[in-house]
Amino acid sequence: MASLLGQNAHLVSYGAMSKQPLSLPTSLHIFKNLTSHGYWQTRWYETHSREDREKMMNMLVGLMENGKLKAAEHEIVSLAGSEDNIGQKVASVIKKLNEGGVGKKMLLKFEH
């Protein structure tokens, strides 16, 4: 993904659910002048006022209303029912991801 970024781009890492290290080629930092950042929303909330947070949310809503900001293509997979049924659904999602043909985010919705 990082190799698709343009000259002087900024890569922002948000979320670390895999708990795997982020690996970036040194060449991207040298030849494309890539800058990488980590983002932790809790820290941002701690260092910004309520007014700042509301201003940011209003800006994002405006971008969505103007069609300049859209949700990524995604599929919601509902996980409800027996343990066997849930296990089969999770196995199906993992199979799709491993085959590489998904092309969109897979959101797991856990229901009681």
Biopython code that builds the backbone (N, CA, C, O; Angstrom):
import numpy as np
from Bio.PDB.StructureBuilder import StructureBuilder

atoms = [
    (1, "MET", "N", (0.829, -1.179, 0.000)),
    (1, "MET", "CA", (0.000, 0.000, 0.000)),
    (1, "MET", "C", (0.878, 1.250, 0.000)),
    (1, "MET", "O", (0.611, 2.196, -0.741)),
    (2, "ALA", "N", (1.901, 1.258, 0.809)),
    (2, "ALA", "CA", (2.751, 2.440, 0.916)),
    (2, "ALA", "C", (3.406, 2.782, -0.422)),
    (2, "ALA", "O", (3.639, 3.956, -0.711)),
    (3, "SER", "N", (3.701, 1.778, -1.235)),
    (3, "SER", "CA", (4.354, 2.037, -2.523)),
    (3, "SER", "C", (3.434, 2.775, -3.497)),
    (3, "SER", "O", (3.913, 3.343, -4.478)),
    (4, "LEU", "N", (2.125, 2.776, -3.245)),
    (4, "LEU", "CA", (1.176, 3.470, -4.113)),
    (4, "LEU", "C", (1.075, 4.958, -3.783)),
    (4, "LEU", "O", (0.489, 5.723, -4.549)),
    (5, "LEU", "N", (1.634, 5.368, -2.665)),
    (5, "LEU", "CA", (1.581, 6.776, -2.272)),
    (5, "LEU", "C", (2.509, 7.606, -3.140)),
    (5, "LEU", "O", (3.507, 7.105, -3.657)),
    (6, "GLY", "N", (2.176, 8.864, -3.293)),
    (6, "GLY", "CA", (2.969, 9.759, -4.126)),
    (6, "GLY", "C", (4.144, 10.368, -3.392)),
    (6, "GLY", "O", (4.399, 10.071, -2.225)),
    (7, "GLN", "N", (4.848, 11.222, -4.101)),
    (7, "GLN", "CA", (6.001, 11.936, -3.564)),
    (7, "GLN", "C", (5.582, 12.783, -2.367)),
    (7, "GLN", "O", (4.536, 13.431, -2.408)),
    (8, "ASN", "N", (6.378, 12.788, -1.305)),
    (8, "ASN", "CA", (6.155, 13.586, -0.093)),
    (8, "ASN", "C", (4.864, 13.219, 0.639)),
    (8, "ASN", "O", (4.287, 14.053, 1.337)),
    (9, "ALA", "N", (4.415, 11.980, 0.483)),
    (9, "ALA", "CA", (3.169, 11.539, 1.110)),
    (9, "ALA", "C", (3.366, 11.290, 2.607)),
    (9, "ALA", "O", (4.486, 11.155, 3.098)),
    (10, "HIS", "N", (2.248, 11.235, 3.299)),
    (10, "HIS", "CA", (2.230, 10.912, 4.722)),
    (10, "HIS", "C", (1.391, 9.651, 4.903)),
    (10, "HIS", "O", (0.231, 9.608, 4.492)),
    (11, "LEU", "N", (1.966, 8.649, 5.502)),
    (11, "LEU", "CA", (1.260, 7.411, 5.812)),
    (11, "LEU", "C", (0.880, 7.460, 7.282)),
    (11, "LEU", "O", (1.741, 7.638, 8.143)),
    (12, "VAL", "N", (-0.410, 7.302, 7.574)),
    (12, "VAL", "CA", (-0.891, 7.346, 8.945)),
    (12, "VAL", "C", (-1.372, 5.959, 9.321)),
    (12, "VAL", "O", (-2.223, 5.381, 8.645)),
    (13, "SER", "N", (-0.826, 5.431, 10.398)),
    (13, "SER", "CA", (-1.235, 4.129, 10.900)),
    (13, "SER", "C", (-2.221, 4.346, 12.038)),
    (13, "SER", "O", (-1.920, 4.994, 13.040)),
    (14, "TYR", "N", (-3.416, 3.777, 11.847)),
    (14, "TYR", "CA", (-4.469, 3.897, 12.848)),
    (14, "TYR", "C", (-4.994, 2.504, 13.123)),
    (14, "TYR", "O", (-5.571, 1.865, 12.243)),
    (15, "GLY", "N", (-4.799, 2.043, 14.315)),
    (15, "GLY", "CA", (-5.257, 0.701, 14.677)),
    (15, "GLY", "C", (-4.130, -0.296, 14.549)),
    (15, "GLY", "O", (-3.326, -0.240, 13.619)),
    (16, "ALA", "N", (-4.087, -1.198, 15.487)),
    (16, "ALA", "CA", (-3.034, -2.207, 15.495)),
    (16, "ALA", "C", (-3.599, -3.533, 15.963)),
    (16, "ALA", "O", (-3.020, -4.198, 16.821)),
    (17, "MET", "N", (-4.734, -3.914, 15.394)),
    (17, "MET", "CA", (-5.419, -5.121, 15.842)),
    (17, "MET", "C", (-4.586, -6.381, 15.613)),
    (17, "MET", "O", (-4.707, -7.343, 16.372)),
    (18, "SER", "N", (-3.755, -6.387, 14.592)),
    (18, "SER", "CA", (-2.960, -7.589, 14.308)),
    (18, "SER", "C", (-1.807, -7.745, 15.290)),
    (18, "SER", "O", (-1.256, -8.835, 15.443)),
    (19, "LYS", "N", (-1.447, -6.653, 15.953)),
    (19, "LYS", "CA", (-0.309, -6.634, 16.879)),
    (19, "LYS", "C", (0.995, -7.034, 16.184)),
    (19, "LYS", "O", (1.938, -7.490, 16.831)),
    (20, "GLN", "N", (1.036, -6.858, 14.866)),
    (20, "GLN", "CA", (2.231, -7.138, 14.082)),
    (20, "GLN", "C", (2.958, -5.823, 13.817)),
    (20, "GLN", "O", (2.324, -4.773, 13.710)),
    (21, "PRO", "N", (4.280, -5.876, 13.712)),
    (21, "PRO", "CA", (5.012, -4.641, 13.422)),
    (21, "PRO", "C", (4.688, -4.120, 12.026)),
    (21, "PRO", "O", (4.409, -4.887, 11.104)),
    (22, "LEU", "N", (4.733, -2.805, 11.897)),
    (22, "LEU", "CA", (4.534, -2.159, 10.611)),
    (22, "LEU", "C", (5.863, -2.189, 9.878)),
    (22, "LEU", "O", (6.871, -1.715, 10.400)),
    (23, "SER", "N", (5.874, -2.738, 8.683)),
    (23, "SER", "CA", (7.110, -2.870, 7.918)),
    (23, "SER", "C", (7.030, -1.992, 6.672)),
    (23, "SER", "O", (6.160, -2.180, 5.821)),
    (24, "LEU", "N", (7.942, -1.037, 6.576)),
    (24, "LEU", "CA", (7.975, -0.126, 5.436)),
    (24, "LEU", "C", (9.363, -0.148, 4.806)),
    (24, "LEU", "O", (10.366, -0.100, 5.518)),
    (25, "PRO", "N", (9.430, -0.220, 3.481)),
    (25, "PRO", "CA", (10.738, -0.210, 2.823)),
    (25, "PRO", "C", (11.459, 1.120, 3.033)),
    (25, "PRO", "O", (10.862, 2.188, 2.899)),
    (26, "THR", "N", (12.715, 1.046, 3.355)),
    (26, "THR", "CA", (13.541, 2.244, 3.535)),
    (26, "THR", "C", (13.549, 3.091, 2.271)),
    (26, "THR", "O", (13.592, 4.319, 2.340)),
    (27, "SER", "N", (13.508, 2.432, 1.116)),
    (27, "SER", "CA", (13.568, 3.159, -0.161)),
    (27, "SER", "C", (12.419, 4.158, -0.305)),
    (27, "SER", "O", (12.594, 5.206, -0.927)),
    (28, "LEU", "N", (11.244, 3.852, 0.260)),
    (28, "LEU", "CA", (10.123, 4.795, 0.165)),
    (28, "LEU", "C", (10.406, 6.067, 0.958)),
    (28, "LEU", "O", (10.029, 7.165, 0.549)),
    (29, "HIS", "N", (11.067, 5.906, 2.084)),
    (29, "HIS", "CA", (11.418, 7.084, 2.886)),
    (29, "HIS", "C", (12.477, 7.919, 2.172)),
    (29, "HIS", "O", (12.451, 9.148, 2.228)),
    (30, "ILE", "N", (13.404, 7.246, 1.505)),
    (30, "ILE", "CA", (14.500, 7.968, 0.845)),
    (30, "ILE", "C", (14.061, 8.575, -0.482)),
    (30, "ILE", "O", (14.219, 9.777, -0.696)),
    (31, "PHE", "N", (13.509, 7.749, -1.377)),
    (31, "PHE", "CA", (13.247, 8.208, -2.735)),
    (31, "PHE", "C", (11.907, 8.917, -2.913)),
    (31, "PHE", "O", (11.777, 9.763, -3.797)),
    (32, "LYS", "N", (10.917, 8.594, -2.098)),
    (32, "LYS", "CA", (9.624, 9.282, -2.180)),
    (32, "LYS", "C", (9.436, 10.292, -1.051)),
    (32, "LYS", "O", (8.424, 10.990, -0.994)),
    (33, "ASN", "N", (10.408, 10.361, -0.163)),
    (33, "ASN", "CA", (10.333, 11.264, 0.985)),
    (33, "ASN", "C", (9.082, 10.988, 1.813)),
    (33, "ASN", "O", (8.409, 11.913, 2.268)),
    (34, "LEU", "N", (8.781, 9.703, 2.001)),
    (34, "LEU", "CA", (7.617, 9.281, 2.768)),
    (34, "LEU", "C", (7.800, 9.630, 4.245)),
    (34, "LEU", "O", (8.880, 9.456, 4.809)),
    (35, "THR", "N", (6.741, 10.119, 4.851)),
    (35, "THR", "CA", (6.717, 10.357, 6.288)),
    (35, "THR", "C", (5.635, 9.461, 6.866)),
    (35, "THR", "O", (4.518, 9.419, 6.350)),
    (36, "SER", "N", (5.960, 8.744, 7.934)),
    (36, "SER", "CA", (4.957, 7.871, 8.546)),
    (36, "SER", "C", (4.652, 8.351, 9.963)),
    (36, "SER", "O", (5.535, 8.794, 10.698)),
    (37, "HIS", "N", (3.377, 8.248, 10.317)),
    (37, "HIS", "CA", (2.887, 8.713, 11.609)),
    (37, "HIS", "C", (1.991, 7.646, 12.220)),
    (37, "HIS", "O", (1.382, 6.849, 11.507)),
    (38, "GLY", "N", (1.918, 7.640, 13.516)),
    (38, "GLY", "CA", (0.922, 6.844, 14.211)),
    (38, "GLY", "C", (-0.156, 7.775, 14.748)),
    (38, "GLY", "O", (0.131, 8.909, 15.129)),
    (39, "TYR", "N", (-1.388, 7.298, 14.779)),
    (39, "TYR", "CA", (-2.497, 8.117, 15.273)),
    (39, "TYR", "C", (-3.236, 7.331, 16.349)),
    (39, "TYR", "O", (-3.646, 6.189, 16.140)),
    (40, "TRP", "N", (-3.393, 7.962, 17.485)),
    (40, "TRP", "CA", (-4.127, 7.363, 18.594)),
    (40, "TRP", "C", (-5.235, 8.337, 18.964)),
    (40, "TRP", "O", (-4.965, 9.407, 19.509)),
    (41, "GLN", "N", (-6.468, 7.978, 18.676)),
    (41, "GLN", "CA", (-7.584, 8.903, 18.851)),
    (41, "GLN", "C", (-7.750, 9.338, 20.299)),
    (41, "GLN", "O", (-8.100, 10.490, 20.558)),
    (42, "THR", "N", (-7.506, 8.444, 21.243)),
    (42, "THR", "CA", (-7.636, 8.813, 22.656)),
    (42, "THR", "C", (-6.718, 9.986, 22.986)),
    (42, "THR", "O", (-7.129, 10.924, 23.669)),
    (43, "ARG", "N", (-5.484, 9.937, 22.506)),
    (43, "ARG", "CA", (-4.544, 11.035, 22.767)),
    (43, "ARG", "C", (-5.037, 12.321, 22.113)),
    (43, "ARG", "O", (-4.947, 13.397, 22.704)),
    (44, "TRP", "N", (-5.562, 12.208, 20.884)),
    (44, "TRP", "CA", (-6.068, 13.395, 20.195)),
    (44, "TRP", "C", (-7.188, 14.023, 21.010)),
    (44, "TRP", "O", (-7.231, 15.244, 21.165)),
    (45, "TYR", "N", (-8.102, 13.195, 21.536)),
    (45, "TYR", "CA", (-9.197, 13.714, 22.355)),
    (45, "TYR", "C", (-8.674, 14.380, 23.629)),
    (45, "TYR", "O", (-9.231, 15.380, 24.082)),
    (46, "GLU", "N", (-7.614, 13.831, 24.201)),
    (46, "GLU", "CA", (-7.053, 14.392, 25.438)),
    (46, "GLU", "C", (-6.373, 15.734, 25.202)),
    (46, "GLU", "O", (-6.271, 16.545, 26.122)),
    (47, "THR", "N", (-5.909, 15.976, 23.982)),
    (47, "THR", "CA", (-5.142, 17.191, 23.705)),
    (47, "THR", "C", (-5.946, 18.244, 22.944)),
    (47, "THR", "O", (-5.407, 19.291, 22.587)),
    (48, "HIS", "N", (-7.223, 17.978, 22.693)),
    (48, "HIS", "CA", (-8.062, 18.939, 21.976)),
    (48, "HIS", "C", (-9.338, 19.205, 22.771)),
    (48, "HIS", "O", (-9.860, 18.330, 23.462)),
    (49, "SER", "N", (-9.813, 20.418, 22.654)),
    (49, "SER", "CA", (-11.014, 20.823, 23.400)),
    (49, "SER", "C", (-12.280, 20.238, 22.776)),
    (49, "SER", "O", (-12.265, 19.730, 21.654)),
    (50, "ARG", "N", (-13.349, 20.321, 23.516)),
    (50, "ARG", "CA", (-14.653, 19.886, 22.986)),
    (50, "ARG", "C", (-14.992, 20.676, 21.727)),
    (50, "ARG", "O", (-15.535, 20.122, 20.771)),
    (51, "GLU", "N", (-14.676, 21.958, 21.725)),
    (51, "GLU", "CA", (-14.932, 22.811, 20.552)),
    (51, "GLU", "C", (-14.150, 22.305, 19.345)),
    (51, "GLU", "O", (-14.685, 22.245, 18.238)),
    (52, "ASP", "N", (-12.878, 21.938, 19.556)),
    (52, "ASP", "CA", (-12.063, 21.378, 18.469)),
    (52, "ASP", "C", (-12.681, 20.084, 17.918)),
    (52, "ASP", "O", (-12.737, 19.880, 16.706)),
    (53, "ARG", "N", (-13.139, 19.223, 18.818)),
    (53, "ARG", "CA", (-13.726, 17.951, 18.399)),
    (53, "ARG", "C", (-15.012, 18.187, 17.601)),
    (53, "ARG", "O", (-15.244, 17.535, 16.582)),
    (54, "GLU", "N", (-15.844, 19.119, 18.069)),
    (54, "GLU", "CA", (-17.084, 19.416, 17.363)),
    (54, "GLU", "C", (-16.797, 20.029, 15.986)),
    (54, "GLU", "O", (-17.475, 19.712, 15.009)),
    (55, "LYS", "N", (-15.805, 20.892, 15.916)),
    (55, "LYS", "CA", (-15.420, 21.510, 14.643)),
    (55, "LYS", "C", (-14.966, 20.435, 13.653)),
    (55, "LYS", "O", (-15.342, 20.471, 12.482)),
    (56, "MET", "N", (-14.158, 19.479, 14.124)),
    (56, "MET", "CA", (-13.689, 18.410, 13.258)),
    (56, "MET", "C", (-14.855, 17.547, 12.776)),
    (56, "MET", "O", (-14.924, 17.207, 11.595)),
    (57, "MET", "N", (-15.769, 17.192, 13.676)),
    (57, "MET", "CA", (-16.916, 16.365, 13.295)),
    (57, "MET", "C", (-17.791, 17.094, 12.279)),
    (57, "MET", "O", (-18.257, 16.482, 11.317)),
    (58, "ASN", "N", (-18.018, 18.371, 12.474)),
    (58, "ASN", "CA", (-18.808, 19.150, 11.518)),
    (58, "ASN", "C", (-18.133, 19.207, 10.154)),
    (58, "ASN", "O", (-18.802, 19.138, 9.123)),
    (59, "MET", "N", (-16.808, 19.333, 10.148)),
    (59, "MET", "CA", (-16.068, 19.338, 8.888)),
    (59, "MET", "C", (-16.234, 17.996, 8.167)),
    (59, "MET", "O", (-16.454, 17.962, 6.956)),
    (60, "LEU", "N", (-16.127, 16.887, 8.917)),
    (60, "LEU", "CA", (-16.275, 15.562, 8.319)),
    (60, "LEU", "C", (-17.694, 15.354, 7.774)),
    (60, "LEU", "O", (-17.869, 14.814, 6.682)),
    (61, "VAL", "N", (-18.690, 15.779, 8.528)),
    (61, "VAL", "CA", (-20.077, 15.669, 8.061)),
    (61, "VAL", "C", (-20.256, 16.470, 6.776)),
    (61, "VAL", "O", (-20.907, 16.007, 5.839)),
    (62, "GLY", "N", (-19.684, 17.662, 6.730)),
    (62, "GLY", "CA", (-19.760, 18.481, 5.514)),
    (62, "GLY", "C", (-19.126, 17.790, 4.323)),
    (62, "GLY", "O", (-19.673, 17.828, 3.220)),
    (63, "LEU", "N", (-17.974, 17.158, 4.531)),
    (63, "LEU", "CA", (-17.316, 16.428, 3.437)),
    (63, "LEU", "C", (-18.176, 15.264, 2.960)),
    (63, "LEU", "O", (-18.231, 14.983, 1.762)),
    (64, "MET", "N", (-18.847, 14.586, 3.890)),
    (64, "MET", "CA", (-19.725, 13.475, 3.505)),
    (64, "MET", "C", (-20.936, 14.000, 2.728)),
    (64, "MET", "O", (-21.330, 13.413, 1.720)),
    (65, "GLU", "N", (-21.510, 15.078, 3.188)),
    (65, "GLU", "CA", (-22.681, 15.645, 2.516)),
    (65, "GLU", "C", (-22.349, 16.124, 1.102)),
    (65, "GLU", "O", (-23.197, 16.067, 0.211)),
    (66, "ASN", "N", (-21.129, 16.591, 0.899)),
    (66, "ASN", "CA", (-20.698, 17.061, -0.420)),
    (66, "ASN", "C", (-20.190, 15.931, -1.312)),
    (66, "ASN", "O", (-19.820, 16.164, -2.463)),
    (67, "GLY", "N", (-20.172, 14.710, -0.784)),
    (67, "GLY", "CA", (-19.702, 13.573, -1.567)),
    (67, "GLY", "C", (-18.191, 13.477, -1.687)),
    (67, "GLY", "O", (-17.682, 12.673, -2.468)),
    (68, "LYS", "N", (-17.463, 14.292, -0.920)),
    (68, "LYS", "CA", (-16.001, 14.268, -0.982)),
    (68, "LYS", "C", (-15.398, 13.220, -0.051)),
    (68, "LYS", "O", (-14.224, 12.872, -0.181)),
    (69, "LEU", "N", (-16.191, 12.725, 0.877)),
    (69, "LEU", "CA", (-15.743, 11.691, 1.803)),
    (69, "LEU", "C", (-16.787, 10.593, 1.806)),
    (69, "LEU", "O", (-17.950, 10.821, 2.138)),
    (70, "LYS", "N", (-16.354, 9.391, 1.430)),
    (70, "LYS", "CA", (-17.286, 8.264, 1.338)),
    (70, "LYS", "C", (-16.752, 7.095, 2.142)),
    (70, "LYS", "O", (-15.544, 6.933, 2.314)),
    (71, "ALA", "N", (-17.666, 6.295, 2.624)),
    (71, "ALA", "CA", (-17.280, 5.082, 3.348)),
    (71, "ALA", "C", (-16.605, 4.123, 2.376)),
    (71, "ALA", "O", (-16.976, 4.039, 1.205)),
    (72, "ALA", "N", (-15.615, 3.407, 2.879)),
    (72, "ALA", "CA", (-14.963, 2.391, 2.066)),
    (72, "ALA", "C", (-15.961, 1.279, 1.751)),
    (72, "ALA", "O", (-16.869, 1.007, 2.537)),
    (73, "GLU", "N", (-15.784, 0.640, 0.597)),
    (73, "GLU", "CA", (-16.644, -0.483, 0.258)),
    (73, "GLU", "C", (-16.461, -1.547, 1.332)),
    (73, "GLU", "O", (-15.337, -1.884, 1.703)),
    (74, "HIS", "N", (-17.579, -2.071, 1.825)),
    (74, "HIS", "CA", (-17.487, -3.023, 2.923)),
    (74, "HIS", "C", (-18.650, -4.006, 2.897)),
    (74, "HIS", "O", (-19.664, -3.793, 2.232)),
    (75, "GLU", "N", (-18.469, -5.072, 3.631)),
    (75, "GLU", "CA", (-19.519, -6.072, 3.807)),
    (75, "GLU", "C", (-19.627, -6.348, 5.298)),
    (75, "GLU", "O", (-18.620, -6.592, 5.962)),
    (76, "ILE", "N", (-20.848, -6.310, 5.827)),
    (76, "ILE", "CA", (-21.070, -6.601, 7.242)),
    (76, "ILE", "C", (-21.498, -8.062, 7.359)),
    (76, "ILE", "O", (-22.491, -8.479, 6.763)),
    (77, "VAL", "N", (-20.738, -8.830, 8.132)),
    (77, "VAL", "CA", (-21.047, -10.234, 8.359)),
    (77, "VAL", "C", (-21.584, -10.358, 9.777)),
    (77, "VAL", "O", (-20.860, -10.129, 10.746)),
    (78, "SER", "N", (-22.859, -10.724, 9.894)),
    (78, "SER", "CA", (-23.503, -10.866, 11.192)),
    (78, "SER", "C", (-23.110, -12.198, 11.808)),
    (78, "SER", "O", (-23.257, -13.248, 11.184)),
    (79, "LEU", "N", (-22.611, -12.148, 13.029)),
    (79, "LEU", "CA", (-22.219, -13.358, 13.744)),
    (79, "LEU", "C", (-23.193, -13.577, 14.893)),
    (79, "LEU", "O", (-23.033, -13.024, 15.981)),
    (80, "ALA", "N", (-24.178, -14.374, 14.635)),
    (80, "ALA", "CA", (-25.192, -14.698, 15.636)),
    (80, "ALA", "C", (-25.538, -16.162, 15.502)),
    (80, "ALA", "O", (-25.302, -16.772, 14.460)),
    (81, "GLY", "N", (-26.096, -16.725, 16.556)),
    (81, "GLY", "CA", (-26.525, -18.115, 16.511)),
    (81, "GLY", "C", (-25.640, -19.005, 17.344)),
    (81, "GLY", "O", (-24.995, -18.559, 18.293)),
    (82, "SER", "N", (-25.616, -20.265, 16.977)),
    (82, "SER", "CA", (-24.838, -21.249, 17.739)),
    (82, "SER", "C", (-23.349, -21.060, 17.489)),
    (82, "SER", "O", (-22.943, -20.410, 16.526)),
    (83, "GLU", "N", (-22.541, -21.641, 18.377)),
    (83, "GLU", "CA", (-21.089, -21.551, 18.210)),
    (83, "GLU", "C", (-20.645, -22.160, 16.889)),
    (83, "GLU", "O", (-19.749, -21.631, 16.231)),
    (84, "ASP", "N", (-21.275, -23.287, 16.488)),
    (84, "ASP", "CA", (-20.922, -23.924, 15.216)),
    (84, "ASP", "C", (-21.218, -23.001, 14.040)),
    (84, "ASP", "O", (-20.405, -22.868, 13.126)),
    (85, "ASN", "N", (-22.399, -22.359, 14.072)),
    (85, "ASN", "CA", (-22.801, -21.456, 13.006)),
    (85, "ASN", "C", (-21.838, -20.266, 12.916)),
    (85, "ASN", "O", (-21.410, -19.888, 11.826)),
    (86, "ILE", "N", (-21.505, -19.690, 14.057)),
    (86, "ILE", "CA", (-20.572, -18.557, 14.088)),
    (86, "ILE", "C", (-19.209, -19.000, 13.579)),
    (86, "ILE", "O", (-18.566, -18.287, 12.808)),
    (87, "GLY", "N", (-18.768, -20.178, 14.010)),
    (87, "GLY", "CA", (-17.476, -20.699, 13.552)),
    (87, "GLY", "C", (-17.435, -20.869, 12.047)),
    (87, "GLY", "O", (-16.419, -20.578, 11.416)),
    (88, "GLN", "N", (-18.535, -21.338, 11.465)),
    (88, "GLN", "CA", (-18.608, -21.511, 10.009)),
    (88, "GLN", "C", (-18.546, -20.164, 9.292)),
    (88, "GLN", "O", (-17.884, -20.033, 8.262)),
    (89, "LYS", "N", (-19.235, -19.168, 9.836)),
    (89, "LYS", "CA", (-19.227, -17.837, 9.221)),
    (89, "LYS", "C", (-17.826, -17.226, 9.275)),
    (89, "LYS", "O", (-17.353, -16.661, 8.289)),
    (90, "VAL", "N", (-17.170, -17.340, 10.425)),
    (90, "VAL", "CA", (-15.814, -16.801, 10.565)),
    (90, "VAL", "C", (-14.871, -17.524, 9.613)),
    (90, "VAL", "O", (-14.040, -16.888, 8.964)),
    (91, "ALA", "N", (-14.990, -18.850, 9.523)),
    (91, "ALA", "CA", (-14.151, -19.629, 8.602)),
    (91, "ALA", "C", (-14.372, -19.173, 7.164)),
    (91, "ALA", "O", (-13.423, -19.096, 6.384)),
    (92, "SER", "N", (-15.619, -18.871, 6.811)),
    (92, "SER", "CA", (-15.935, -18.403, 5.463)),
    (92, "SER", "C", (-15.277, -17.054, 5.181)),
    (92, "SER", "O", (-14.734, -16.843, 4.096)),
    (93, "VAL", "N", (-15.324, -16.137, 6.154)),
    (93, "VAL", "CA", (-14.683, -14.824, 5.993)),
    (93, "VAL", "C", (-13.178, -14.996, 5.842)),
    (93, "VAL", "O", (-12.569, -14.384, 4.964)),
    (94, "ILE", "N", (-12.581, -15.815, 6.682)),
    (94, "ILE", "CA", (-11.128, -16.042, 6.611)),
    (94, "ILE", "C", (-10.751, -16.637, 5.257)),
    (94, "ILE", "O", (-9.736, -16.258, 4.673)),
    (95, "LYS", "N", (-11.558, -17.561, 4.760)),
    (95, "LYS", "CA", (-11.291, -18.167, 3.447)),
    (95, "LYS", "C", (-11.319, -17.095, 2.361)),
    (95, "LYS", "O", (-10.430, -17.055, 1.511)),
    (96, "LYS", "N", (-12.339, -16.219, 2.382)),
    (96, "LYS", "CA", (-12.437, -15.139, 1.399)),
    (96, "LYS", "C", (-11.202, -14.235, 1.454)),
    (96, "LYS", "O", (-10.637, -13.866, 0.424)),
    (97, "LEU", "N", (-10.801, -13.889, 2.671)),
    (97, "LEU", "CA", (-9.643, -13.006, 2.833)),
    (97, "LEU", "C", (-8.372, -13.667, 2.329)),
    (97, "LEU", "O", (-7.557, -13.024, 1.668)),
    (98, "ASN", "N", (-8.198, -14.944, 2.635)),
    (98, "ASN", "CA", (-7.001, -15.666, 2.198)),
    (98, "ASN", "C", (-6.946, -15.829, 0.688)),
    (98, "ASN", "O", (-5.859, -15.881, 0.113)),
    (99, "GLU", "N", (-8.095, -15.910, 0.040)),
    (99, "GLU", "CA", (-8.143, -16.039, -1.413)),
    (99, "GLU", "C", (-7.833, -14.716, -2.104)),
    (99, "GLU", "O", (-7.537, -14.691, -3.299)),
    (100, "GLY", "N", (-7.900, -13.617, -1.355)),
    (100, "GLY", "CA", (-7.524, -12.314, -1.895)),
    (100, "GLY", "C", (-8.545, -11.685, -2.818)),
    (100, "GLY", "O", (-8.264, -10.640, -3.405)),
    (101, "GLY", "N", (-9.703, -12.269, -2.971)),
    (101, "GLY", "CA", (-10.685, -11.738, -3.900)),
    (101, "GLY", "C", (-11.737, -10.867, -3.261)),
    (101, "GLY", "O", (-12.759, -10.586, -3.887)),
    (102, "VAL", "N", (-11.524, -10.433, -2.042)),
    (102, "VAL", "CA", (-12.553, -9.674, -1.340)),
    (102, "VAL", "C", (-12.667, -8.258, -1.897)),
    (102, "VAL", "O", (-13.755, -7.850, -2.303)),
    (103, "GLY", "N", (-11.583, -7.507, -1.927)),
    (103, "GLY", "CA", (-11.583, -6.157, -2.469)),
    (103, "GLY", "C", (-12.320, -5.132, -1.635)),
    (103, "GLY", "O", (-12.505, -3.998, -2.075)),
    (104, "LYS", "N", (-12.741, -5.504, -0.449)),
    (104, "LYS", "CA", (-13.441, -4.566, 0.420)),
    (104, "LYS", "C", (-13.216, -4.979, 1.864)),
    (104, "LYS", "O", (-12.711, -6.066, 2.145)),
    (105, "LYS", "N", (-13.597, -4.099, 2.769)),
    (105, "LYS", "CA", (-13.454, -4.396, 4.198)),
    (105, "LYS", "C", (-14.521, -5.392, 4.608)),
    (105, "LYS", "O", (-15.642, -5.375, 4.099)),
    (106, "MET", "N", (-14.154, -6.253, 5.530)),
    (106, "MET", "CA", (-15.100, -7.215, 6.088)),
    (106, "MET", "C", (-15.301, -6.825, 7.551)),
    (106, "MET", "O", (-14.369, -6.903, 8.350)),
    (107, "LEU", "N", (-16.516, -6.406, 7.900)),
    (107, "LEU", "CA", (-16.828, -6.011, 9.265)),
    (107, "LEU", "C", (-17.602, -7.127, 9.931)),
    (107, "LEU", "O", (-18.613, -7.593, 9.405)),
    (108, "LEU", "N", (-17.126, -7.559, 11.097)),
    (108, "LEU", "CA", (-17.794, -8.618, 11.833)),
    (108, "LEU", "C", (-18.682, -7.987, 12.885)),
    (108, "LEU", "O", (-18.212, -7.213, 13.718)),
    (109, "LYS", "N", (-19.978, -8.318, 12.850)),
    (109, "LYS", "CA", (-20.938, -7.774, 13.806)),
    (109, "LYS", "C", (-21.353, -8.908, 14.739)),
    (109, "LYS", "O", (-22.057, -9.832, 14.333)),
    (110, "PHE", "N", (-20.914, -8.827, 15.983)),
    (110, "PHE", "CA", (-21.234, -9.848, 16.977)),
    (110, "PHE", "C", (-22.576, -9.529, 17.608)),
    (110, "PHE", "O", (-22.771, -8.441, 18.150)),
    (111, "GLU", "N", (-23.500, -10.477, 17.536)),
    (111, "GLU", "CA", (-24.832, -10.267, 18.079)),
    (111, "GLU", "C", (-25.144, -11.363, 19.082)),
    (111, "GLU", "O", (-24.641, -12.482, 18.982)),
    (112, "HIS", "N", (-25.984, -11.022, 20.049)),
    (112, "HIS", "CA", (-26.393, -12.002, 21.053)),
    (112, "HIS", "C", (-27.597, -12.764, 20.583)),
    (112, "HIS", "O", (-28.091, -13.638, 21.295)),
]
sb = StructureBuilder()
sb.init_structure("model")
sb.init_model(0)
sb.init_chain("A")
sb.init_seg("    ")
for serial, (resi, resn, name, xyz) in enumerate(atoms, 1):
    if name == "N":
        sb.init_residue(resn, " ", resi, " ")
    sb.init_atom(name, np.array(xyz, "f"), 0.0, 1.0, " ", f" {name:<3s}", serial, name[0])
structure = sb.get_structure()
